[in-house]
Amino acid sequence: MLSTVLSGLLLGAGFGFVLERAGFGSPCKLTAQFRLTDWSVFKVMFTAIVVAAVGLMIFEKTGVIQVEDLFVPPAFLGAAALGGALVGVGFAVGGYCPGTSVVGFVSGRIDAAIFLFGLLLGTWLFAGFFDSLEPLTVLGEYLNAETLPEAFNVSDLTINIIMILAAIGVFAMGTFMEKRSVGPVTAQQAVFGTESAHNNT
């Protein structure tokens, strides 16, 4: 049990360090993504999804893990769409996601501390009122499948190939749009602010 906690803390600390060094502890990165001028956040998240999906498929095929040992939450499409929209609004307004708000807080950013406090308060309130809000969690159509291959009746390999091709296409489009704008926000610009960084160049 202790080793599990320690490994989680070490991995979390390492992940946070990498995020901070990449400038993801600054709201400049996330808000630039919503302005479509910096696609770094999207590229990182899409890469993580593709690597995890392909890795799980390989581990499953080689017998390293068993699919039945993995927890897959039910696919309530309406609730997921509503929750995703609300979280997206929070990203755009606050400039942080749950992970980057912790990174920003540890980096000493006051706005990140306020965002993180609001996130924790909202989570606590939702947990307290969950019984009355539970009907909203089943909003929309329930997808009678646990995974995309089951939903579309195709193989894992087919879904992963589609995701890889989609990632390549989105990466190319993002890079093209970055070049047409001022370019992606660098780590230095994210840490010190875009305006001050531009003035120093």
Buried (B, 14 or more C-beta within 10 A) or exposed (E): EEEEEEEEEEEEEEEBEEBBEBBBBBBBBBBBBBEBBBBBBBBBEBEEEBEEBBEBBEEBEEEEEEEEEEEEEEBBEBBBEBBEEEEEEBBEEBBBBBBBBBBBBBBEBEBBBBBBEBBEEEEEEEEEEEEEEEEBBEBBEEBEBBBBBBEEEEEBEEBBEEBEEEBEEBBEEBEEBBEEEEEBBBBBBBBBBBEEBEEEE
